[in-house]
Every structure is written in structure tokens, then in C-alpha cells.
Amino acid sequence: MEYGKPCRRCLSREACGEDLAKLIRERIAGLPEEMKADEELYRKRLSACLMCKDLIGGMCAKCGCYVEIRAARIQGYCPAAEKKW
């Protein structure tokens, strides 16, 4: 089966493959617990990112971060002018 280009508006595991997704998961797992957003907040943030036109291959076009890492940090924020989260 042949696949086309991945969607540019998805998270890293869909866009970049399992290697990058694994590194991102490891980075999130390595955050001290007091720095981590709870699962509900994390999922809510990712949902907002998935709807954003600035999400490109798991990265935010506004700041260049991997949105999954930014969303996992309790003090994370949306860098877009309209502050989606």
C-alpha cells in the first residue's frame, strides 16, 4: 500500500513517524510532575492546536515548538495572537 504525504495539520506521530513521536513522549515523561499539565488540560490544548491553521507537522508555525511538549507543560501557552489556550 502506498501512502501520500502526511497531513501538515496533525501531531508529530501522524506527521513525522514513530521515532519523533517517541522522543516527544520521552521528553514529556521526563518533565517533573509539578511542571506537567493534567491529562484533561493537555487533551483540551491539543484539540485546540489540531484546529489551528498554524499547526504544521506537529509544530507551531508561530514559535516553532512541538505543540505536544508545549501543551504538556502547566505553564505552557498558545503563542498565537488570539491565545487559543
Jmol script that loads the backbone (N, CA, C; Angstrom):
load data "model"
ATOM      1  N   MET A   1       0.844  -1.179   0.000  1.00  0.00           N
ATOM      2  CA  MET A   1       0.000   0.000   0.000  1.00  0.00           C
ATOM      3  C   MET A   1       0.883   1.233   0.000  1.00  0.00           C
ATOM      4  N   GLU A   2       0.554   2.193  -0.811  1.00  0.00           N
ATOM      5  CA  GLU A   2       1.327   3.418  -0.903  1.00  0.00           C
ATOM      6  C   GLU A   2       0.573   4.552  -0.223  1.00  0.00           C
ATOM      7  N   TYR A   3       1.293   5.329   0.525  1.00  0.00           N
ATOM      8  CA  TYR A   3       0.689   6.444   1.229  1.00  0.00           C
ATOM      9  C   TYR A   3       1.134   7.750   0.603  1.00  0.00           C
ATOM     10  N   GLY A   4       0.269   8.725   0.636  1.00  0.00           N
ATOM     11  CA  GLY A   4       0.624  10.054   0.162  1.00  0.00           C
ATOM     12  C   GLY A   4       1.359  10.801   1.249  1.00  0.00           C
ATOM     13  N   LYS A   5       1.590  12.069   1.003  1.00  0.00           N
ATOM     14  CA  LYS A   5       2.228  12.909   2.011  1.00  0.00           C
ATOM     15  C   LYS A   5       1.337  12.973   3.245  1.00  0.00           C
ATOM     16  N   PRO A   6       1.954  13.025   4.421  1.00  0.00           N
ATOM     17  CA  PRO A   6       1.129  13.150   5.632  1.00  0.00           C
ATOM     18  C   PRO A   6       0.473  14.526   5.683  1.00  0.00           C
ATOM     19  N   CYS A   7      -0.612  14.579   6.363  1.00  0.00           N
ATOM     20  CA  CYS A   7      -1.312  15.842   6.573  1.00  0.00           C
ATOM     21  C   CYS A   7      -0.382  16.811   7.291  1.00  0.00           C
ATOM     22  N   ARG A   8      -0.347  18.044   6.857  1.00  0.00           N
ATOM     23  CA  ARG A   8       0.508  19.036   7.507  1.00  0.00           C
ATOM     24  C   ARG A   8      -0.119  19.558   8.798  1.00  0.00           C
ATOM     25  N   ARG A   9      -1.388  19.272   9.018  1.00  0.00           N
ATOM     26  CA  ARG A   9      -2.059  19.787  10.203  1.00  0.00           C
ATOM     27  C   ARG A   9      -2.367  18.655  11.153  1.00  0.00           C
ATOM     28  N   CYS A  10      -1.358  17.984  11.618  1.00  0.00           N
ATOM     29  CA  CYS A  10      -1.558  16.896  12.570  1.00  0.00           C
ATOM     30  C   CYS A  10      -0.434  16.933  13.593  1.00  0.00           C
ATOM     31  N   LEU A  11      -0.512  16.041  14.525  1.00  0.00           N
ATOM     32  CA  LEU A  11       0.502  15.983  15.563  1.00  0.00           C
ATOM     33  C   LEU A  11       1.684  15.160  15.077  1.00  0.00           C
ATOM     34  N   SER A  12       2.751  15.148  15.822  1.00  0.00           N
ATOM     35  CA  SER A  12       4.006  14.554  15.358  1.00  0.00           C
ATOM     36  C   SER A  12       3.879  13.084  14.997  1.00  0.00           C
ATOM     37  N   ARG A  13       3.096  12.320  15.732  1.00  0.00           N
ATOM     38  CA  ARG A  13       3.025  10.882  15.442  1.00  0.00           C
ATOM     39  C   ARG A  13       2.420  10.623  14.064  1.00  0.00           C
ATOM     40  N   GLU A  14       1.519  11.486  13.596  1.00  0.00           N
ATOM     41  CA  GLU A  14       0.954  11.326  12.270  1.00  0.00           C
ATOM     42  C   GLU A  14       1.877  11.914  11.208  1.00  0.00           C
ATOM     43  N   ALA A  15       2.546  12.996  11.524  1.00  0.00           N
ATOM     44  CA  ALA A  15       3.316  13.722  10.530  1.00  0.00           C
ATOM     45  C   ALA A  15       4.731  13.189  10.340  1.00  0.00           C
ATOM     46  N   CYS A  16       5.372  12.827  11.414  1.00  0.00           N
ATOM     47  CA  CYS A  16       6.810  12.568  11.352  1.00  0.00           C
ATOM     48  C   CYS A  16       7.200  11.138  11.661  1.00  0.00           C
ATOM     49  N   GLY A  17       6.259  10.326  12.010  1.00  0.00           N
ATOM     50  CA  GLY A  17       6.578   8.945  12.281  1.00  0.00           C
ATOM     51  C   GLY A  17       6.817   8.666  13.749  1.00  0.00           C
ATOM     52  N   GLU A  18       7.018   7.420  14.015  1.00  0.00           N
ATOM     53  CA  GLU A  18       7.103   6.950  15.396  1.00  0.00           C
ATOM     54  C   GLU A  18       8.392   7.369  16.097  1.00  0.00           C
ATOM     55  N   ASP A  19       9.484   7.549  15.367  1.00  0.00           N
ATOM     56  CA  ASP A  19      10.744   7.927  16.025  1.00  0.00           C
ATOM     57  C   ASP A  19      10.620   9.279  16.717  1.00  0.00           C
ATOM     58  N   LEU A  20      10.131  10.271  16.003  1.00  0.00           N
ATOM     59  CA  LEU A  20       9.962  11.587  16.604  1.00  0.00           C
ATOM     60  C   LEU A  20       8.903  11.546  17.697  1.00  0.00           C
ATOM     61  N   ALA A  21       7.822  10.855  17.458  1.00  0.00           N
ATOM     62  CA  ALA A  21       6.765  10.751  18.466  1.00  0.00           C
ATOM     63  C   ALA A  21       7.311  10.134  19.751  1.00  0.00           C
ATOM     64  N   LYS A  22       8.176   9.148  19.624  1.00  0.00           N
ATOM     65  CA  LYS A  22       8.781   8.511  20.803  1.00  0.00           C
ATOM     66  C   LYS A  22       9.645   9.513  21.565  1.00  0.00           C
ATOM     67  N   LEU A  23      10.447  10.292  20.853  1.00  0.00           N
ATOM     68  CA  LEU A  23      11.278  11.306  21.508  1.00  0.00           C
ATOM     69  C   LEU A  23      10.429  12.341  22.245  1.00  0.00           C
ATOM     70  N   ILE A  24       9.340  12.744  21.623  1.00  0.00           N
ATOM     71  CA  ILE A  24       8.442  13.711  22.266  1.00  0.00           C
ATOM     72  C   ILE A  24       7.814  13.108  23.512  1.00  0.00           C
ATOM     73  N   ARG A  25       7.345  11.871  23.425  1.00  0.00           N
ATOM     74  CA  ARG A  25       6.765  11.202  24.607  1.00  0.00           C
ATOM     75  C   ARG A  25       7.788  11.098  25.730  1.00  0.00           C
ATOM     76  N   GLU A  26       9.033  10.774  25.385  1.00  0.00           N
ATOM     77  CA  GLU A  26      10.093  10.678  26.397  1.00  0.00           C
ATOM     78  C   GLU A  26      10.346  12.031  27.042  1.00  0.00           C
ATOM     79  N   ARG A  27      10.343  13.072  26.242  1.00  0.00           N
ATOM     80  CA  ARG A  27      10.560  14.427  26.774  1.00  0.00           C
ATOM     81  C   ARG A  27       9.438  14.807  27.746  1.00  0.00           C
ATOM     82  N   ILE A  28       8.211  14.500  27.369  1.00  0.00           N
ATOM     83  CA  ILE A  28       7.072  14.800  28.243  1.00  0.00           C
ATOM     84  C   ILE A  28       7.152  13.971  29.516  1.00  0.00           C
ATOM     85  N   ALA A  29       7.470  12.700  29.392  1.00  0.00           N
ATOM     86  CA  ALA A  29       7.576  11.821  30.563  1.00  0.00           C
ATOM     87  C   ALA A  29       8.669  12.294  31.512  1.00  0.00           C
ATOM     88  N   GLY A  30       9.704  12.938  30.976  1.00  0.00           N
ATOM     89  CA  GLY A  30      10.805  13.413  31.793  1.00  0.00           C
ATOM     90  C   GLY A  30      10.537  14.721  32.520  1.00  0.00           C
ATOM     91  N   LEU A  31       9.423  15.366  32.216  1.00  0.00           N
ATOM     92  CA  LEU A  31       9.080  16.599  32.926  1.00  0.00           C
ATOM     93  C   LEU A  31       8.776  16.285  34.386  1.00  0.00           C
ATOM     94  N   PRO A  32       9.247  17.101  35.322  1.00  0.00           N
ATOM     95  CA  PRO A  32       8.862  16.910  36.717  1.00  0.00           C
ATOM     96  C   PRO A  32       7.342  17.013  36.853  1.00  0.00           C
ATOM     97  N   GLU A  33       6.769  16.220  37.696  1.00  0.00           N
ATOM     98  CA  GLU A  33       5.302  16.178  37.862  1.00  0.00           C
ATOM     99  C   GLU A  33       4.707  17.553  38.144  1.00  0.00           C
ATOM    100  N   GLU A  34       5.411  18.360  38.909  1.00  0.00           N
ATOM    101  CA  GLU A  34       4.874  19.684  39.242  1.00  0.00           C
ATOM    102  C   GLU A  34       4.854  20.632  38.038  1.00  0.00           C
ATOM    103  N   MET A  35       5.518  20.251  36.963  1.00  0.00           N
ATOM    104  CA  MET A  35       5.538  21.071  35.754  1.00  0.00           C
ATOM    105  C   MET A  35       4.550  20.577  34.695  1.00  0.00           C
ATOM    106  N   LYS A  36       3.923  19.430  34.932  1.00  0.00           N
ATOM    107  CA  LYS A  36       3.037  18.832  33.933  1.00  0.00           C
ATOM    108  C   LYS A  36       1.589  19.292  34.090  1.00  0.00           C
ATOM    109  N   ALA A  37       0.963  19.557  32.959  1.00  0.00           N
ATOM    110  CA  ALA A  37      -0.482  19.823  32.941  1.00  0.00           C
ATOM    111  C   ALA A  37      -1.196  18.491  33.173  1.00  0.00           C
ATOM    112  N   ASP A  38      -2.369  18.528  33.756  1.00  0.00           N
ATOM    113  CA  ASP A  38      -3.106  17.273  33.917  1.00  0.00           C
ATOM    114  C   ASP A  38      -3.613  16.802  32.547  1.00  0.00           C
ATOM    115  N   GLU A  39      -3.998  15.555  32.472  1.00  0.00           N
ATOM    116  CA  GLU A  39      -4.367  14.932  31.194  1.00  0.00           C
ATOM    117  C   GLU A  39      -5.526  15.657  30.509  1.00  0.00           C
ATOM    118  N   GLU A  40      -6.507  16.094  31.273  1.00  0.00           N
ATOM    119  CA  GLU A  40      -7.661  16.792  30.688  1.00  0.00           C
ATOM    120  C   GLU A  40      -7.240  18.107  30.030  1.00  0.00           C
ATOM    121  N   LEU A  41      -6.425  18.880  30.727  1.00  0.00           N
ATOM    122  CA  LEU A  41      -5.941  20.142  30.179  1.00  0.00           C
ATOM    123  C   LEU A  41      -5.067  19.898  28.954  1.00  0.00           C
ATOM    124  N   TYR A  42      -4.195  18.902  29.011  1.00  0.00           N
ATOM    125  CA  TYR A  42      -3.326  18.544  27.898  1.00  0.00           C
ATOM    126  C   TYR A  42      -4.155  18.208  26.661  1.00  0.00           C
ATOM    127  N   ARG A  43      -5.159  17.367  26.818  1.00  0.00           N
ATOM    128  CA  ARG A  43      -6.012  16.974  25.680  1.00  0.00           C
ATOM    129  C   ARG A  43      -6.797  18.164  25.133  1.00  0.00           C
ATOM    130  N   LYS A  44      -7.271  19.024  26.014  1.00  0.00           N
ATOM    131  CA  LYS A  44      -8.009  20.212  25.584  1.00  0.00           C
ATOM    132  C   LYS A  44      -7.107  21.124  24.753  1.00  0.00           C
ATOM    133  N   ARG A  45      -5.880  21.305  25.197  1.00  0.00           N
ATOM    134  CA  ARG A  45      -4.927  22.133  24.461  1.00  0.00           C
ATOM    135  C   ARG A  45      -4.621  21.523  23.087  1.00  0.00           C
ATOM    136  N   LEU A  46      -4.378  20.216  23.052  1.00  0.00           N
ATOM    137  CA  LEU A  46      -4.079  19.568  21.770  1.00  0.00           C
ATOM    138  C   LEU A  46      -5.260  19.666  20.811  1.00  0.00           C
ATOM    139  N   SER A  47      -6.467  19.583  21.335  1.00  0.00           N
ATOM    140  CA  SER A  47      -7.649  19.730  20.485  1.00  0.00           C
ATOM    141  C   SER A  47      -7.675  21.100  19.830  1.00  0.00           C
ATOM    142  N   ALA A  48      -7.326  22.124  20.599  1.00  0.00           N
ATOM    143  CA  ALA A  48      -7.277  23.480  20.039  1.00  0.00           C
ATOM    144  C   ALA A  48      -6.181  23.575  18.975  1.00  0.00           C
ATOM    145  N   CYS A  49      -5.043  22.968  19.235  1.00  0.00           N
ATOM    146  CA  CYS A  49      -3.942  23.002  18.267  1.00  0.00           C
ATOM    147  C   CYS A  49      -4.326  22.288  16.974  1.00  0.00           C
ATOM    148  N   LEU A  50      -5.040  21.185  17.091  1.00  0.00           N
ATOM    149  CA  LEU A  50      -5.431  20.443  15.896  1.00  0.00           C
ATOM    150  C   LEU A  50      -6.348  21.247  14.988  1.00  0.00           C
ATOM    151  N   MET A  51      -7.049  22.207  15.532  1.00  0.00           N
ATOM    152  CA  MET A  51      -7.950  23.047  14.750  1.00  0.00           C
ATOM    153  C   MET A  51      -7.252  24.300  14.211  1.00  0.00           C
ATOM    154  N   CYS A  52      -6.016  24.515  14.599  1.00  0.00           N
ATOM    155  CA  CYS A  52      -5.309  25.753  14.271  1.00  0.00           C
ATOM    156  C   CYS A  52      -4.633  25.686  12.901  1.00  0.00           C
ATOM    157  N   LYS A  53      -4.741  26.749  12.157  1.00  0.00           N
ATOM    158  CA  LYS A  53      -4.107  26.831  10.832  1.00  0.00           C
ATOM    159  C   LYS A  53      -2.588  26.911  10.937  1.00  0.00           C
ATOM    160  N   ASP A  54      -2.055  27.200  12.105  1.00  0.00           N
ATOM    161  CA  ASP A  54      -0.614  27.334  12.292  1.00  0.00           C
ATOM    162  C   ASP A  54       0.064  26.034  12.719  1.00  0.00           C
ATOM    163  N   LEU A  55      -0.688  24.945  12.815  1.00  0.00           N
ATOM    164  CA  LEU A  55      -0.105  23.642  13.135  1.00  0.00           C
ATOM    165  C   LEU A  55       0.396  23.014  11.839  1.00  0.00           C
ATOM    166  N   ILE A  56       1.679  22.751  11.778  1.00  0.00           N
ATOM    167  CA  ILE A  56       2.282  22.167  10.579  1.00  0.00           C
ATOM    168  C   ILE A  56       3.193  21.024  11.003  1.00  0.00           C
ATOM    169  N   GLY A  57       2.768  19.823  10.716  1.00  0.00           N
ATOM    170  CA  GLY A  57       3.592  18.660  11.024  1.00  0.00           C
ATOM    171  C   GLY A  57       3.956  18.518  12.486  1.00  0.00           C
ATOM    172  N   GLY A  58       3.031  18.837  13.371  1.00  0.00           N
ATOM    173  CA  GLY A  58       3.274  18.711  14.802  1.00  0.00           C
ATOM    174  C   GLY A  58       3.953  19.917  15.429  1.00  0.00           C
ATOM    175  N   MET A  59       4.282  20.904  14.604  1.00  0.00           N
ATOM    176  CA  MET A  59       4.959  22.096  15.108  1.00  0.00           C
ATOM    177  C   MET A  59       4.070  23.328  14.950  1.00  0.00           C
ATOM    178  N   CYS A  60       4.277  24.261  15.845  1.00  0.00           N
ATOM    179  CA  CYS A  60       3.569  25.539  15.778  1.00  0.00           C
ATOM    180  C   CYS A  60       4.340  26.472  14.852  1.00  0.00           C
ATOM    181  N   ALA A  61       3.677  26.965  13.829  1.00  0.00           N
ATOM    182  CA  ALA A  61       4.320  27.887  12.886  1.00  0.00           C
ATOM    183  C   ALA A  61       4.599  29.249  13.526  1.00  0.00           C
ATOM    184  N   LYS A  62       3.940  29.560  14.623  1.00  0.00           N
ATOM    185  CA  LYS A  62       4.156  30.846  15.297  1.00  0.00           C
ATOM    186  C   LYS A  62       5.481  30.869  16.060  1.00  0.00           C
ATOM    187  N   CYS A  63       5.835  29.740  16.708  1.00  0.00           N
ATOM    188  CA  CYS A  63       7.034  29.752  17.562  1.00  0.00           C
ATOM    189  C   CYS A  63       8.019  28.635  17.258  1.00  0.00           C
ATOM    190  N   GLY A  64       7.598  27.625  16.501  1.00  0.00           N
ATOM    191  CA  GLY A  64       8.500  26.535  16.151  1.00  0.00           C
ATOM    192  C   GLY A  64       8.558  25.399  17.146  1.00  0.00           C
ATOM    193  N   CYS A  65       7.747  25.452  18.179  1.00  0.00           N
ATOM    194  CA  CYS A  65       7.769  24.378  19.179  1.00  0.00           C
ATOM    195  C   CYS A  65       6.988  23.163  18.687  1.00  0.00           C
ATOM    196  N   TYR A  66       7.255  22.024  19.309  1.00  0.00           N
ATOM    197  CA  TYR A  66       6.386  20.863  19.131  1.00  0.00           C
ATOM    198  C   TYR A  66       5.222  21.067  20.086  1.00  0.00           C
ATOM    199  N   VAL A  67       4.030  21.172  19.544  1.00  0.00           N
ATOM    200  CA  VAL A  67       2.876  21.553  20.357  1.00  0.00           C
ATOM    201  C   VAL A  67       2.588  20.551  21.465  1.00  0.00           C
ATOM    202  N   GLU A  68       2.903  19.294  21.261  1.00  0.00           N
ATOM    203  CA  GLU A  68       2.652  18.293  22.297  1.00  0.00           C
ATOM    204  C   GLU A  68       3.476  18.568  23.549  1.00  0.00           C
ATOM    205  N   ILE A  69       4.692  19.054  23.376  1.00  0.00           N
ATOM    206  CA  ILE A  69       5.533  19.382  24.527  1.00  0.00           C
ATOM    207  C   ILE A  69       5.030  20.652  25.195  1.00  0.00           C
ATOM    208  N   ARG A  70       4.729  21.665  24.399  1.00  0.00           N
ATOM    209  CA  ARG A  70       4.233  22.922  24.974  1.00  0.00           C
ATOM    210  C   ARG A  70       2.921  22.685  25.745  1.00  0.00           C
ATOM    211  N   ALA A  71       2.033  21.887  25.176  1.00  0.00           N
ATOM    212  CA  ALA A  71       0.743  21.620  25.819  1.00  0.00           C
ATOM    213  C   ALA A  71       0.898  20.833  27.113  1.00  0.00           C
ATOM    214  N   ALA A  72       1.957  20.047  27.230  1.00  0.00           N
ATOM    215  CA  ALA A  72       2.168  19.217  28.418  1.00  0.00           C
ATOM    216  C   ALA A  72       2.672  20.004  29.613  1.00  0.00           C
ATOM    217  N   ARG A  73       3.233  21.157  29.359  1.00  0.00           N
ATOM    218  CA  ARG A  73       3.778  21.968  30.460  1.00  0.00           C
ATOM    219  C   ARG A  73       2.669  22.820  31.081  1.00  0.00           C
ATOM    220  N   ILE A  74       2.550  22.774  32.374  1.00  0.00           N
ATOM    221  CA  ILE A  74       1.483  23.507  33.067  1.00  0.00           C
ATOM    222  C   ILE A  74       1.537  24.995  32.721  1.00  0.00           C
ATOM    223  N   GLN A  75       2.722  25.546  32.561  1.00  0.00           N
ATOM    224  CA  GLN A  75       2.851  26.963  32.238  1.00  0.00           C
ATOM    225  C   GLN A  75       2.898  27.206  30.737  1.00  0.00           C
ATOM    226  N   GLY A  76       2.583  26.193  29.941  1.00  0.00           N
ATOM    227  CA  GLY A  76       2.540  26.359  28.504  1.00  0.00           C
ATOM    228  C   GLY A  76       1.433  27.326  28.112  1.00  0.00           C
ATOM    229  N   TYR A  77       1.561  27.908  26.949  1.00  0.00           N
ATOM    230  CA  TYR A  77       0.548  28.848  26.469  1.00  0.00           C
ATOM    231  C   TYR A  77       0.560  28.831  24.945  1.00  0.00           C
ATOM    232  N   CYS A  78      -0.495  29.305  24.361  1.00  0.00           N
ATOM    233  CA  CYS A  78      -0.603  29.403  22.919  1.00  0.00           C
ATOM    234  C   CYS A  78       0.056  30.714  22.478  1.00  0.00           C
ATOM    235  N   PRO A  79       1.012  30.653  21.543  1.00  0.00           N
ATOM    236  CA  PRO A  79       1.688  31.874  21.114  1.00  0.00           C
ATOM    237  C   PRO A  79       0.928  32.687  20.064  1.00  0.00           C
ATOM    238  N   ALA A  80      -0.189  32.184  19.602  1.00  0.00           N
ATOM    239  CA  ALA A  80      -0.977  32.917  18.598  1.00  0.00           C
ATOM    240  C   ALA A  80      -1.552  34.188  19.204  1.00  0.00           C
ATOM    241  N   ALA A  81      -1.759  35.179  18.381  1.00  0.00           N
ATOM    242  CA  ALA A  81      -2.278  36.462  18.845  1.00  0.00           C
ATOM    243  C   ALA A  81      -3.621  36.294  19.555  1.00  0.00           C
ATOM    244  N   GLU A  82      -4.430  35.339  19.083  1.00  0.00           N
ATOM    245  CA  GLU A  82      -5.756  35.148  19.688  1.00  0.00           C
ATOM    246  C   GLU A  82      -5.725  34.229  20.903  1.00  0.00           C
ATOM    247  N   LYS A  83      -4.563  33.766  21.298  1.00  0.00           N
ATOM    248  CA  LYS A  83      -4.387  32.947  22.507  1.00  0.00           C
ATOM    249  C   LYS A  83      -5.490  31.887  22.650  1.00  0.00           C
ATOM    250  N   LYS A  84      -5.389  30.842  21.892  1.00  0.00           N
ATOM    251  CA  LYS A  84      -6.425  29.804  21.880  1.00  0.00           C
ATOM    252  C   LYS A  84      -6.451  28.986  23.162  1.00  0.00           C
ATOM    253  N   TRP A  85      -5.347  28.999  23.904  1.00  0.00           N
ATOM    254  CA  TRP A  85      -5.298  28.365  25.220  1.00  0.00           C
ATOM    255  C   TRP A  85      -4.182  28.955  26.042  1.00  0.00           C
TER     256      TRP A  85
END
end "model"
wireframe off; spacefill off
backbone 0.3
color backbone group
